[in-house]
């Protein structure tokens, strides 16, 4: 476990990732990371996958447009 400290950056809050965490995530400056909420309220950080993010945007759009149909099908 790595303890991070929340800091103020301008008008925002953020954390600084230690070199070891950056190396293990295989990430670099400017790359995307995903903050994923797990059951129970815990969070994990994973390297961002642009294709996954694009697909999830499409899924969310479909779910919004066909909400009623999906609700009927779920019964």
MILO-168508 format. One record per atom (N, C-alpha, C, CB): residue number from 1; residue in one letter; atom name; y negated, x, z negated. Coordinates in nm, 3 decimals. Atoms other than C-alpha are relative to their C-alpha. Glycine has a CB too. Layout:
N
SITE   num   residu   atome         Y         X         Z
SITE   NUM        A      CA         Y         X         Z
...
REM end
This chain:
75
SITE   num   residu   atome         Y         X         Z
SITE     1        X       N     0.117     0.085     0.000
SITE     1        X      CA     0.000     0.000     0.000
SITE     1        X       C    -0.123     0.089     0.000
SITE     1        X      CB     0.000    -0.096    -0.121
SITE     2        X       N     0.127    -0.072    -0.008
SITE     2        X      CA    -0.349     0.119     0.086
SITE     2        X       C    -0.109    -0.093    -0.051
SITE     2        X      CB    -0.030     0.048     0.146
SITE     3        X       N     0.109     0.080     0.054
SITE     3        X      CA    -0.645    -0.007    -0.113
SITE     3        X       C    -0.126     0.025     0.082
SITE     3        X      CB    -0.024     0.032    -0.150
SITE     4        X       N     0.121    -0.009    -0.078
SITE     4        X      CA    -0.956    -0.082     0.092
SITE     4        X       C    -0.117    -0.057    -0.079
SITE     4        X      CB     0.016    -0.074     0.135
SITE     5        X       N     0.119     0.048     0.068
SITE     5        X      CA    -1.310    -0.135    -0.030
SITE     5        X       C    -0.089    -0.072     0.102
SITE     5        X      CB    -0.077     0.117    -0.069
SITE     6        X       N     0.088     0.077    -0.086
SITE     6        X      CA    -1.531    -0.405     0.123
SITE     6        X       C    -0.141     0.057    -0.013
SITE     6        X      CB     0.003    -0.152    -0.035
SITE     7        X       N     0.133    -0.057    -0.001
SITE     7        X      CA    -1.868    -0.265     0.226
SITE     7        X       C    -0.092    -0.082     0.089
SITE     7        X      CB     0.004     0.146     0.048
SITE     8        X       N     0.099     0.071    -0.080
SITE     8        X      CA    -2.187    -0.403     0.374
SITE     8        X       C    -0.037     0.088     0.120
SITE     8        X      CB    -0.126    -0.037    -0.084
SITE     9        X       N     0.041    -0.065    -0.124
SITE     9        X      CA    -2.261    -0.310     0.738
SITE     9        X       C    -0.106    -0.089     0.064
SITE     9        X      CB     0.123     0.024     0.098
SITE    10        X       N     0.108     0.086    -0.050
SITE    10        X      CA    -2.600    -0.454     0.830
SITE    10        X       C     0.005    -0.133    -0.074
SITE    10        X      CB     0.012    -0.022     0.153
SITE    11        X       N    -0.010     0.133     0.060
SITE    11        X      CA    -2.569    -0.830     0.772
SITE    11        X       C     0.144    -0.044    -0.016
SITE    11        X      CB    -0.075    -0.101     0.085
SITE    12        X       N    -0.142     0.034     0.005
SITE    12        X      CA    -2.187    -0.822     0.780
SITE    12        X       C     0.071     0.079    -0.109
SITE    12        X      CB     0.067     0.027     0.135
SITE    13        X       N    -0.087    -0.074     0.091
SITE    13        X      CA    -1.907    -0.710     0.552
SITE    13        X       C     0.116     0.056     0.081
SITE    13        X      CB     0.051    -0.089    -0.116
SITE    14        X       N    -0.112    -0.061    -0.071
SITE    14        X      CA    -1.628    -0.478     0.662
SITE    14        X       C     0.074     0.096    -0.089
SITE    14        X      CB    -0.048     0.070     0.124
SITE    15        X       N    -0.078    -0.102     0.069
SITE    15        X      CA    -1.369    -0.225     0.558
SITE    15        X       C     0.014     0.121     0.090
SITE    15        X      CB     0.140    -0.055    -0.042
SITE    16        X       N    -0.024    -0.123    -0.074
SITE    16        X      CA    -1.314     0.134     0.663
SITE    16        X       C     0.148     0.032    -0.013
SITE    16        X      CB    -0.090     0.119    -0.053
SITE    17        X       N    -0.142    -0.031     0.002
SITE    17        X      CA    -0.958     0.217     0.762
SITE    17        X       C     0.019     0.151    -0.010
SITE    17        X      CB     0.071    -0.055     0.127
SITE    18        X       N    -0.028    -0.144     0.011
SITE    18        X      CA    -0.827     0.557     0.648
SITE    18        X       C     0.072     0.052     0.125
SITE    18        X      CB     0.085     0.028    -0.126
SITE    19        X       N    -0.062    -0.062    -0.117
SITE    19        X      CA    -0.703     0.802     0.914
SITE    19        X       C     0.149    -0.031     0.009
SITE    19        X      CB    -0.021     0.150    -0.005
SITE    20        X       N    -0.144     0.026     0.000
SITE    20        X      CA    -0.341     0.744     0.811
SITE    20        X       C     0.031    -0.141     0.052
SITE    20        X      CB     0.057     0.018    -0.142
SITE    21        X       N    -0.019     0.138    -0.045
SITE    21        X      CA    -0.371     0.367     0.868
SITE    21        X       C    -0.027    -0.009     0.150
SITE    21        X      CB    -0.092    -0.097    -0.078
SITE    22        X       N     0.034     0.000    -0.143
SITE    22        X      CA    -0.537     0.422     1.207
SITE    22        X       C     0.113     0.063     0.080
SITE    22        X      CB    -0.131     0.076     0.026
SITE    23        X       N    -0.110    -0.067    -0.070
SITE    23        X      CA    -0.258     0.661     1.307
SITE    23        X       C     0.123    -0.090     0.006
SITE    23        X      CB     0.035     0.132    -0.069
SITE    24        X       N    -0.119     0.086     0.004
SITE    24        X      CA     0.017     0.419     1.198
SITE    24        X       C    -0.017    -0.124     0.086
SITE    24        X      CB     0.030    -0.041    -0.144
SITE    25        X       N     0.026     0.115    -0.087
SITE    25        X      CA    -0.149     0.129     1.383
SITE    25        X       C    -0.011     0.041     0.146
SITE    25        X      CB    -0.128    -0.071    -0.044
SITE    26        X       N     0.017    -0.055    -0.134
SITE    26        X      CA    -0.186     0.354     1.688
SITE    26        X       C    -0.119    -0.065     0.069
SITE    26        X      CB     0.128    -0.020     0.084
SITE    27        X       N     0.122     0.062    -0.052
SITE    27        X      CA    -0.540     0.232     1.740
SITE    27        X       C    -0.112     0.102     0.003
SITE    27        X      CB    -0.040    -0.121    -0.086
SITE    28        X       N     0.114    -0.090    -0.010
SITE    28        X      CA    -0.876     0.385     1.813
SITE    28        X       C    -0.127    -0.085     0.001
SITE    28        X      CB     0.008     0.089     0.128
SITE    29        X       N     0.129     0.070     0.001
SITE    29        X      CA    -1.245     0.296     1.811
SITE    29        X       C    -0.012    -0.091     0.122
SITE    29        X      CB    -0.117     0.101    -0.003
SITE    30        X       N     0.021     0.095    -0.109
SITE    30        X      CA    -1.323    -0.013     2.019
SITE    30        X       C     0.119    -0.087     0.032
SITE    30        X      CB    -0.040     0.074     0.121
SITE    31        X       N    -0.119     0.081    -0.026
SITE    31        X      CA    -0.967    -0.149     2.025
SITE    31        X       C     0.003    -0.119    -0.094
SITE    31        X      CB     0.128     0.085    -0.014
SITE    32        X       N    -0.009     0.122     0.079
SITE    32        X      CA    -0.881    -0.493     1.891
SITE    32        X       C     0.117     0.008    -0.099
SITE    32        X      CB     0.016    -0.122     0.091
SITE    33        X       N    -0.105     0.016     0.099
SITE    33        X      CA    -0.681    -0.557     1.575
SITE    33        X       C     0.010    -0.148    -0.033
SITE    33        X      CB    -0.028     0.085    -0.128
SITE    34        X       N    -0.021     0.138     0.040
SITE    34        X      CA    -0.531    -0.889     1.466
SITE    34        X       C     0.021    -0.006    -0.150
SITE    34        X      CB     0.120    -0.063     0.074
SITE    35        X       N    -0.018     0.026     0.142
SITE    35        X      CA    -0.564    -1.009     1.108
SITE    35        X       C     0.079    -0.130    -0.008
SITE    35        X      CB    -0.138    -0.010    -0.077
SITE    36        X       N    -0.091     0.114    -0.001
SITE    36        X      CA    -0.268    -1.243     1.058
SITE    36        X       C     0.025    -0.047    -0.142
SITE    36        X      CB     0.134     0.037     0.069
SITE    37        X       N    -0.026     0.058     0.133
SITE    37        X      CA    -0.236    -1.479     0.762
SITE    37        X       C     0.147    -0.041    -0.008
SITE    37        X      CB    -0.093    -0.123    -0.027
SITE    38        X       N    -0.141     0.032     0.022
SITE    38        X      CA     0.119    -1.502     0.631
SITE    38        X       C     0.010    -0.114    -0.101
SITE    38        X      CB     0.079     0.125    -0.049
SITE    39        X       N    -0.017     0.104     0.101
SITE    39        X      CA     0.261    -1.786     0.422
SITE    39        X       C    -0.027     0.057    -0.140
SITE    39        X      CB     0.143    -0.061     0.007
SITE    40        X       N     0.032    -0.046     0.135
SITE    40        X      CA     0.137    -1.762     0.065
SITE    40        X       C    -0.137     0.064    -0.011
SITE    40        X      CB     0.102     0.098    -0.046
SITE    41        X       N     0.135    -0.051     0.005
SITE    41        X      CA    -0.208    -1.638     0.161
SITE    41        X       C    -0.015     0.149     0.020
SITE    41        X      CB    -0.059    -0.036    -0.127
SITE    42        X       N     0.009    -0.144    -0.025
SITE    42        X      CA    -0.123    -1.272     0.225
SITE    42        X       C    -0.043     0.024     0.144
SITE    42        X      CB     0.137     0.071    -0.029
SITE    43        X       N     0.044    -0.035    -0.134
SITE    43        X      CA    -0.270    -1.099     0.530
SITE    43        X       C     0.065     0.130     0.044
SITE    43        X      CB    -0.154     0.013     0.006
SITE    44        X       N    -0.046    -0.127    -0.055
SITE    44        X      CA    -0.142    -0.827     0.760
SITE    44        X       C    -0.086     0.032     0.122
SITE    44        X      CB     0.151    -0.005     0.038
SITE    45        X       N     0.078    -0.046    -0.114
SITE    45        X      CA    -0.321    -0.621     1.025
SITE    45        X       C     0.096     0.058     0.101
SITE    45        X      CB    -0.109     0.104    -0.043
SITE    46        X       N    -0.086    -0.049    -0.106
SITE    46        X      CA    -0.155    -0.554     1.358
SITE    46        X       C    -0.086     0.035     0.121
SITE    46        X      CB     0.109    -0.106     0.038
SITE    47        X       N     0.074    -0.030    -0.123
SITE    47        X      CA    -0.267    -0.396     1.685
SITE    47        X       C    -0.015    -0.124     0.085
SITE    47        X      CB     0.070     0.111     0.081
SITE    48        X       N     0.026     0.116    -0.083
SITE    48        X      CA    -0.425    -0.653     1.915
SITE    48        X       C     0.074     0.009     0.132
SITE    48        X      CB    -0.148    -0.016     0.025
SITE    49        X       N    -0.068     0.009    -0.129
SITE    49        X      CA    -0.236    -0.767     2.224
SITE    49        X       C    -0.082    -0.095     0.086
SITE    49        X      CB     0.150    -0.049    -0.016
SITE    50        X       N     0.091     0.080    -0.081
SITE    50        X      CA    -0.479    -0.888     2.490
SITE    50        X       C     0.074    -0.113     0.070
SITE    50        X      CB    -0.071     0.088     0.102
SITE    51        X       N    -0.074     0.106    -0.069
SITE    51        X      CA    -0.210    -1.082     2.679
SITE    51        X       C     0.038    -0.110    -0.098
SITE    51        X      CB     0.126     0.056     0.069
SITE    52        X       N    -0.033     0.100     0.101
SITE    52        X      CA    -0.102    -1.256     2.358
SITE    52        X       C    -0.122    -0.085    -0.033
SITE    52        X      CB     0.056     0.067    -0.126
SITE    53        X       N     0.123     0.074     0.032
SITE    53        X      CA    -0.460    -1.349     2.274
SITE    53        X       C    -0.037    -0.098     0.111
SITE    53        X      CB    -0.116     0.098    -0.024
SITE    54        X       N     0.030     0.087    -0.114
SITE    54        X      CA    -0.512    -1.492     2.625
SITE    54        X       C     0.094    -0.119     0.001
SITE    54        X      CB     0.012     0.078     0.132
SITE    55        X       N    -0.097     0.109     0.002
SITE    55        X      CA    -0.193    -1.695     2.600
SITE    55        X       C    -0.027    -0.097    -0.114
SITE    55        X      CB     0.142     0.056    -0.013
SITE    56        X       N     0.029     0.087     0.113
SITE    56        X      CA    -0.289    -1.829     2.256
SITE    56        X       C    -0.124    -0.086     0.027
SITE    56        X      CB    -0.020     0.082    -0.128
SITE    57        X       N     0.117     0.081    -0.037
SITE    57        X      CA    -0.628    -1.943     2.390
SITE    57        X       C     0.042    -0.115     0.090
SITE    57        X      CB    -0.106     0.087     0.071
SITE    58        X       N    -0.049     0.106    -0.089
SITE    58        X      CA    -0.446    -2.137     2.664
SITE    58        X       C     0.081    -0.103    -0.078
SITE    58        X      CB     0.086     0.061     0.112
SITE    59        X       N    -0.079     0.093     0.081
SITE    59        X      CA    -0.201    -2.287     2.413
SITE    59        X       C    -0.091    -0.089    -0.084
SITE    59        X      CB     0.097     0.079    -0.092
SITE    60        X       N     0.093     0.079     0.080
SITE    60        X      CA    -0.485    -2.397     2.187
SITE    60        X       C    -0.074    -0.103     0.085
SITE    60        X      CB    -0.100     0.091    -0.071
SITE    61        X       N     0.066     0.094    -0.090
SITE    61        X      CA    -0.662    -2.557     2.483
SITE    61        X       C     0.092    -0.117     0.034
SITE    61        X      CB    -0.045     0.072     0.128
SITE    62        X       N    -0.098     0.105    -0.031
SITE    62        X      CA    -0.346    -2.748     2.581
SITE    62        X       C     0.023    -0.089    -0.121
SITE    62        X      CB     0.133     0.062     0.046
SITE    63        X       N    -0.023     0.079     0.121
SITE    63        X      CA    -0.287    -2.857     2.222
SITE    63        X       C    -0.118    -0.092    -0.029
SITE    63        X      CB     0.025     0.092    -0.120
SITE    64        X       N     0.118     0.084     0.021
SITE    64        X      CA    -0.644    -2.986     2.199
SITE    64        X       C    -0.003    -0.117     0.099
SITE    64        X      CB    -0.129     0.083     0.013
SITE    65        X       N     0.007     0.104    -0.102
SITE    65        X      CA    -0.624    -3.179     2.527
SITE    65        X       C     0.111    -0.104    -0.015
SITE    65        X      CB     0.007     0.062     0.137
SITE    66        X       N    -0.116     0.090     0.006
SITE    66        X      CA    -0.279    -3.331     2.464
SITE    66        X       C     0.044    -0.026    -0.144
SITE    66        X      CB     0.116     0.058     0.080
SITE    67        X       N    -0.029     0.019     0.142
SITE    67        X      CA    -0.300    -3.377     2.086
SITE    67        X       C     0.081    -0.128    -0.026
SITE    67        X      CB    -0.130    -0.003    -0.080
SITE    68        X       N    -0.069     0.127     0.024
SITE    68        X      CA    -0.193    -3.742     2.093
SITE    68        X       C     0.141     0.000     0.056
SITE    68        X      CB    -0.079    -0.115     0.062
SITE    69        X       N    -0.134    -0.008    -0.060
SITE    69        X      CA     0.100    -3.680     2.329
SITE    69        X       C     0.092     0.087    -0.083
SITE    69        X      CB    -0.009     0.055     0.143
SITE    70        X       N    -0.082    -0.090     0.081
SITE    70        X      CA     0.224    -3.391     2.119
SITE    70        X       C     0.038    -0.065    -0.134
SITE    70        X      CB    -0.074     0.133    -0.025
SITE    71        X       N    -0.027     0.070     0.126
SITE    71        X      CA     0.196    -3.603     1.804
SITE    71        X       C     0.115    -0.100     0.019
SITE    71        X      CB    -0.127    -0.072    -0.050
SITE    72        X       N    -0.108     0.098    -0.029
SITE    72        X      CA     0.418    -3.875     1.965
SITE    72        X       C     0.132     0.072     0.022
SITE    72        X      CB    -0.034    -0.085     0.125
SITE    73        X       N    -0.123    -0.075    -0.027
SITE    73        X      CA     0.670    -3.618     2.086
SITE    73        X       C     0.059     0.063    -0.126
SITE    73        X      CB    -0.028     0.109     0.102
SITE    74        X       N    -0.048    -0.063     0.124
SITE    74        X      CA     0.694    -3.465     1.738
SITE    74        X       C     0.074    -0.098    -0.090
SITE    74        X      CB    -0.118     0.060    -0.077
SITE    75        X       N    -0.067     0.100     0.086
SITE    75        X      CA     0.822    -3.792     1.589
SITE    75        X       C     0.148    -0.005     0.024
SITE    75        X      CB    -0.057    -0.137     0.022
REM end
